[in-house]
Amino acid sequence: MLKPLHGITVVDLSRALAGPYCTALLADMGARIIKVESINGGDTARQWPPFQDGHSLYFDSVNRNKASVCVDFYSSEGRDILSTLIAGADVLVENFKPGTLEKMGFTASRLEELNSGLVVGSVTGFGNTGPLKDDAGLDQVIQGMSGLMSVTGPGAHSGAGETYRVGIPIVDITSGMVCAFGIVAALLGVRSGERVSKVSTSLLETALNLSAFQGQKALSLNEAPTPQGNNHPVIAPYGMFATATESINIAVGSDKQWTAFCGLLGIPTAVEDPRFITGADRSANRQQLTELIEASLVAKPADEWVPLISQEGIPCGPIYNYTQALASDQVAALGLVQHSQRRDGSELPLLRGPLSLDGEPSEIMSPPPLLGEHTTEVLMELGMTYDDVTRLERKGRVLCRPASTSTKIGAGR
């Protein structure tokens, strides 16, 4: 694949998920990511389950295509190494609490002194100002405080009145995406003379921007949206419907599709039913509409309905678990799952990044690094000798791994 960020070096101080997801996307586009980790265990995600043969799959999922350098951040030698890395980088990414970078000795003025062209990408919990700026923010806490959980749940018809977190750390992931976008925008700004030295977002800002029309409803109408279960909050029929076997998702988004859908189900008179004539009518009478639709859908199994409905140009699909989704024919055709081998020889299937350029998908160029796997290599690139690195390791200032062996990478099912 083309690598439009080839030649860009990123010093990655981030850990857990938001920052590492950001730098994984930058790595997919060809940037060199030097992940600088603390000698006290490295990225905290390395200690998080699930594990496979001692490797954290949480860590592995977002640290493809990176090099790991492990140093003592708070030693003079560690700060010197980090200063040298920053001086030669294009981008620095961090997701510490506000003020942490400064405590490490890297104030804005120090960073400017080291590298006047540096772009700093930052993800915090609550932003750089306001009463909560110094508070720790994690995905589920922000899901709750942003309103995201308030629209996620079984819906009023269930009588439960519960709200749920989204089943993946969606705020961390999207915050990483937003930060990566900001970094690339800052790098492009150099061309137009729009110099940007710091790009920042927060979990709260990103989560609220995910609200789209639900947030706009609250702003404009002062109405708080509520959970809709598996139904679209404003469009009908759009949601999960029972068939003779398992349920499927169907999304009828226009009057034209509604007419075709009624013909397919053998209920053509529903088009003229005053309860269902317009989209607003169908939404207002959702329960009766669902009962009418499911009365027809129970005549056939899900695997028959999905192709029939899709052939009419109506979005429709099965509801998979992740094992089923990753094993699907479409995922295989896209080459989304690639197979690599860690430095210790263990096999690791990984999802590639989601972008393709000129028809060529992103690729796994190297598996997630072991802690300190590239310390020796990177420090020698900075001008140190092997003896210099060994001396630092004996003093406990760096952690090194033996030289990496070759890795095997390829697309596959």
C-alpha positions in Angstrom: 0.0 0.0 0.0 1.1 3.6 -0.5 2.5 5.2 2.6 1.6 8.9 2.5 3.1 9.5 6.0 6.4 7.8 5.1 9.2 9.9 6.5 7.1 11.2 9.5 8.5 10.1 12.9 6.1 10.0 15.8 7.3 9.7 19.4 4.4 7.9 21.2 4.2 8.3 24.9 0.5 7.3 25.1 -0.8 4.2 26.8 -4.0 2.2 27.2 -6.3 2.9 24.2 -7.1 6.4 22.9 -3.5 7.4 22.2 -2.3 4.0 20.9 -5.3 3.8 18.6 -4.3 7.2 17.2 -0.7 6.1 16.6 -1.8 2.8 15.1 -3.7 4.7 12.4 -0.7 6.9 11.8 1.5 3.8 11.5 -1.0 2.3 9.0 -0.3 5.3 6.8 3.5 4.9 6.9 4.6 7.0 9.9 7.4 5.5 12.0 6.0 5.1 15.5 8.6 5.0 18.3 6.6 3.9 21.3 8.5 5.1 24.4 7.4 3.1 27.4 8.1 3.3 31.1 10.6 0.9 32.6 8.0 0.2 35.3 6.0 -2.3 33.2 5.5 -0.2 30.1 2.1 0.6 28.7 -0.5 -0.2 31.3 -2.5 -2.2 28.7 0.3 -4.8 28.7 -1.2 -5.9 32.1 -4.8 -6.1 31.0 -6.6 -9.3 29.9 -7.4 -11.2 27.8 -4.1 -13.0 27.6 -2.7 -15.5 25.2 0.6 -17.2 26.3 1.4 -14.3 28.5 0.7 -11.7 25.8 -2.0 -9.1 26.4 -4.4 -9.2 23.5 -5.8 -5.8 24.7 -2.4 -4.3 24.0 -1.9 -6.3 20.8 -5.1 -5.1 19.3 -3.9 -1.4 18.9 -0.1 -1.6 18.8 0.7 -3.0 15.3 3.5 -1.5 13.2 5.3 0.2 16.1 8.8 0.0 17.7 9.1 -0.2 21.5 11.8 1.7 23.5 11.7 1.2 27.2 13.4 3.9 29.5 13.2 5.3 33.0 11.4 8.5 32.3 12.4 10.2 35.5 16.2 9.5 35.3 18.5 12.0 33.8 19.6 9.4 31.2 15.9 8.7 30.4 15.1 12.3 29.9 18.2 12.8 27.7 17.0 9.9 25.5 13.5 11.3 25.3 14.8 14.7 24.5 16.9 13.4 21.7 14.0 11.4 20.3 11.7 14.5 20.4 14.3 16.7 18.8 14.3 14.4 15.8 10.6 13.7 15.6 7.7 15.3 13.7 5.0 14.4 16.2 4.7 13.7 19.9 1.6 11.9 21.1 0.5 11.7 24.7 -2.6 11.0 26.7 -1.5 11.8 30.2 -3.5 13.8 32.7 -2.9 17.6 32.1 0.5 18.6 33.7 2.1 15.2 33.6 4.3 16.1 30.6 5.4 19.2 32.4 6.3 17.2 35.5 8.6 15.1 33.3 10.4 18.3 32.4 8.8 18.8 29.0 7.0 22.1 29.2 5.8 23.9 26.1 8.9 26.1 26.1 11.2 23.1 26.5 9.5 21.3 23.6 9.8 24.4 21.5 13.5 24.6 22.4 14.0 21.0 21.4 12.0 21.1 18.2 10.3 24.2 16.9 8.5 22.2 14.2 7.1 19.6 16.5 3.3 18.8 16.5 2.0 17.6 19.9 -1.1 15.5 19.8 -2.9 15.2 23.1 -5.9 13.3 24.4 -7.3 14.1 27.9 -10.4 13.1 29.8 -12.2 16.4 30.1 -10.2 18.9 28.1 -7.6 21.6 28.9 -9.8 23.9 30.9 -12.8 23.9 33.2 -13.5 22.5 36.6 -12.9 18.9 35.6 -9.7 19.4 33.6 -7.5 17.7 36.2 -9.8 14.7 36.8 -9.1 11.3 35.4 -11.5 10.3 32.7 -12.0 6.8 31.4 -14.3 5.5 28.7 -17.3 4.3 30.7 -17.2 7.4 33.0 -17.3 9.6 29.9 -20.0 7.5 28.3 -22.2 8.2 31.3 -21.3 11.9 31.6 -21.7 12.7 27.9 -25.3 11.3 27.5 -24.1 8.3 25.4 -25.4 5.8 27.9 -28.7 7.6 28.2 -29.7 6.6 24.7 -28.3 3.0 24.9 -30.6 0.4 26.5 -33.6 -1.9 26.0 -36.0 1.0 25.4 -39.1 2.2 27.2 -41.3 -0.6 25.8 -39.3 -3.2 27.8 -40.3 -1.5 31.1 -36.8 -1.8 32.4 -35.7 1.8 32.1 -32.1 0.7 32.1 -29.2 2.3 30.3 -26.1 0.5 29.0 -22.6 1.3 28.1 -21.7 0.7 24.5 -20.1 -2.8 24.3 -16.7 -1.6 23.2 -14.7 1.4 24.5 -16.2 3.6 21.7 -15.1 6.9 23.2 -11.5 5.9 23.5 -11.4 4.6 20.0 -13.1 7.6 18.4 -11.0 10.0 20.4 -7.9 8.3 18.9 -9.4 8.8 15.5 -10.1 12.5 16.1 -6.6 13.0 17.4 -5.0 11.3 14.4 -7.1 13.5 12.1 -6.0 16.6 13.9 -2.3 15.6 13.7 -2.5 15.0 9.9 -4.3 18.3 9.5 -1.5 20.0 11.5 1.2 18.3 9.3 -0.6 19.5 6.2 -0.9 23.0 7.6 2.8 23.5 7.1 2.1 23.7 3.3 -0.3 26.6 3.7 1.7 28.4 6.3 -0.9 27.5 9.0 1.6 26.4 11.7 0.0 24.3 14.4 2.1 23.2 17.4 -0.5 21.4 19.5 -3.6 19.4 18.6 -5.8 18.3 21.5 -9.1 16.6 22.0 -10.7 15.0 25.0 -12.9 12.0 25.7 -15.8 14.3 26.7 -15.5 16.5 23.6 -15.4 13.5 21.3 -18.2 11.7 23.0 -20.5 14.7 22.8 -19.8 15.1 19.1 -20.9 11.5 18.6 -24.4 12.6 19.7 -25.3 13.9 16.3 -29.0 14.5 16.0 -29.7 13.2 19.5 -27.6 16.0 20.9 -29.1 18.4 18.6 -32.6 17.4 19.7 -31.5 18.1 23.3 -30.0 21.5 22.3 -32.8 22.7 20.1 -35.9 21.2 21.7 -34.7 20.8 25.3 -35.8 17.2 25.1 -33.7 14.4 26.4 -33.6 11.4 24.0 -34.3 8.0 25.6 -33.1 4.5 24.9 -34.8 2.9 21.8 -33.6 -0.7 22.2 -32.6 -2.0 18.8 -34.8 0.4 16.9 -33.6 3.5 15.2 -34.8 6.5 17.3 -36.6 8.3 14.4 -36.8 6.1 11.3 -39.1 3.1 10.9 -39.0 0.3 10.1 -35.4 0.4 11.0 -34.1 -2.1 13.6 -34.1 -5.7 14.6 -36.9 -8.0 13.5 -37.7 -11.6 14.3 -37.9 -14.2 11.5 -38.7 -18.0 11.6 -35.1 -18.5 13.0 -32.9 -15.7 14.4 -33.5 -12.0 14.2 -32.1 -9.8 11.5 -31.5 -6.1 11.0 -33.5 -4.2 8.4 -33.3 -0.5 7.5 -36.0 0.9 5.4 -34.9 4.5 4.8 -37.2 5.9 2.1 -40.8 5.7 0.8 -39.5 3.9 -2.3 -37.9 1.2 -0.2 -41.0 1.0 2.0 -43.2 0.2 -1.1 -40.7 -2.4 -2.3 -40.5 -3.9 1.2 -44.3 -4.2 1.5 -44.4 -6.0 -1.9 -41.7 -8.4 -0.8 -43.5 -9.2 2.4 -46.8 -9.7 0.7 -48.5 -6.8 2.5 -49.0 -4.3 -0.4 -52.0 -2.7 1.3 -49.8 -1.4 4.1 -48.5 1.3 1.8 -52.0 2.9 1.8 -52.6 2.3 5.5 -53.1 5.7 7.1 -50.9 4.6 10.0 -47.9 4.0 7.7 -48.1 6.3 4.8 -45.2 8.7 5.7 -42.0 8.1 7.5 -43.4 10.2 10.4 -46.5 8.0 10.5 -44.5 4.8 10.5 -42.3 6.1 13.4 -45.3 7.2 15.4 -46.9 3.8 15.0 -43.8 1.7 15.4 -45.2 -1.0 17.6 -48.1 -1.8 15.2 -45.7 -1.7 12.3 -43.3 -4.1 13.9 -46.1 -6.6 14.6 -47.3 -6.4 11.0 -43.8 -6.9 9.6 -42.9 -9.8 11.9 -46.1 -11.6 11.1 -44.8 -11.9 7.5 -41.1 -12.5 8.4 -41.8 -15.5 10.5 -42.7 -17.4 7.3 -39.1 -17.8 6.3 -35.7 -18.3 8.1 -33.2 -15.5 8.4 -30.8 -16.9 5.8 -33.6 -16.7 3.2 -34.8 -13.2 4.0 -31.4 -11.5 4.0 -30.6 -12.0 0.3 -34.3 -11.4 -0.7 -34.4 -8.1 1.1 -30.9 -7.0 0.1 -31.7 -7.7 -3.6 -34.4 -5.0 -3.4 -31.8 -2.5 -2.4 -32.9 -2.4 1.2 -30.1 -2.6 3.8 -30.4 -5.9 5.6 -28.1 -8.3 7.4 -27.7 -11.0 10.0 -26.6 -10.3 13.6 -23.2 -11.9 14.2 -21.1 -12.3 17.2 -17.4 -11.3 16.7 -16.3 -14.9 15.9 -18.9 -15.1 13.2 -18.2 -11.6 11.9 -14.4 -12.3 11.6 -15.1 -15.6 9.8 -17.5 -14.1 7.2 -16.8 -14.2 3.5 -16.9 -10.5 3.2 -14.2 -10.0 5.9 -12.1 -12.6 4.1 -12.6 -10.8 0.7 -11.4 -7.6 2.2 -8.3 -9.2 3.8 -9.2 -7.7 7.1 -7.6 -10.5 9.1 -3.8 -10.8 8.6 -1.5 -13.3 10.2 1.8 -12.3 11.8 4.3 -13.8 14.2 5.7 -12.2 17.3 9.4 -11.9 17.9 9.1 -14.9 20.3 7.7 -17.0 17.5 4.1 -17.1 18.6 1.4 -16.7 16.0 -0.9 -13.6 16.1 -3.9 -12.9 13.8 -4.6 -9.2 13.7 -7.1 -6.9 12.2 -5.5 -4.5 9.7 -6.4 -0.8 9.7 -9.7 0.3 8.1 -8.3 2.4 5.3 -7.4 1.6 1.7 -5.5 3.9 -0.6 -5.9 3.7 -4.4 -7.6 0.3 -3.8 -4.8 -1.1 -1.7 -5.7 -1.9 1.9 -3.5 -1.0 4.9 -1.3 -3.8 6.1 0.4 -5.3 9.2 4.0 -4.5 8.6 5.2 -5.7 12.0 3.4 -7.3 15.0 2.9 -5.5 18.3 6.3 -5.1 19.9 7.4 -6.8 23.1 8.4 -4.3 25.8 11.8 -2.8 24.9 12.1 -4.9 21.8 13.6 -2.0 19.8 15.5 -0.2 22.6 19.0 -1.2 21.4 18.2 -0.6 17.7 16.7 2.9 18.3 19.4 4.1 20.8 22.2 3.0 18.4 20.4 5.0 15.7 20.8 8.0 18.0 24.5 7.6 18.1 25.1 5.3 21.1 27.3 2.3 20.9 26.2 -1.2 21.9 28.4 -0.8 25.0 26.6 2.5 25.9 23.2 0.8 25.7 24.5 -2.2 27.7 25.8 0.2 30.4 22.5 2.0 30.6 20.7 -1.4 30.9 22.9 -2.5 33.8 22.1 0.8 35.6 18.4 0.1 35.2 17.8 3.1 33.0 16.6 1.2 29.9 15.2 -2.3 29.2 16.4 -4.1 26.1 15.4 -7.3 24.3 17.5 -9.4 22.1 17.6 -8.4 18.4 14.3 -9.1 16.7 14.0 -12.0 14.4 12.1 -11.8 11.1 8.4 -11.7 11.2 5.9 -13.5 8.9 3.0 -11.4 7.8 0.2 -12.0 5.3 -3.5 -11.7 4.7 -5.7 -14.6 5.4 -8.9 -15.9 6.9 
